[in-house]
């Protein structure tokens, strides 16, 4: 294990709503069941490149309970993630395939996906950021010790989050400023 001073930083990015676009009229927690309905947020690519340029690992995280209940085929999810990797500069994509009632430690709002990534990528979670538009990610960030930055949305709920901003571009600017000054907010 590396000493804390040499551990890396990462940005955890919620897949649905941040890296792929949720069509108008769909519920906030909608997840595309097929590749044909999956729309990569192409505007995210240059923003993520800026984060990568200063040394952040970029890790997508997603709850996909449709895998366990049969609503979504594993092959479709794999194809969606192949497309994400082809279009966005991601280092990893971590998936929780379990349903809410299964008690899985990696299903957000639990922090298991973040702790798995910390082990795999030798990350200092207290120096990592979670970017989402959903309360579940903010709750998982808090339990993992990460700083949460949410895009303002009705899916934020009333849970604790560190920063709420209007869009991904403003969030990336904030992260870059905090990184330049060595700041994190995690409690």
Secondary structure, 3 states (H helix, E strand, C coil): CCCHHHCECEEEEECECCCECCCCCCCCCCCCCCHHHCCECCCHHHHHHHHHHCCCEEEEEEECCHHHHCCCCHHHHHHHHHHHHHHCCCCEEEEECCCHHHCCCCCCCCCHHHHHHHHHHCECHHHCEEEECCHHHHHHHHHHCCEEEEECCHHHCCCCCCEEECCHHHHHHHHHHHHHCCCCCCC
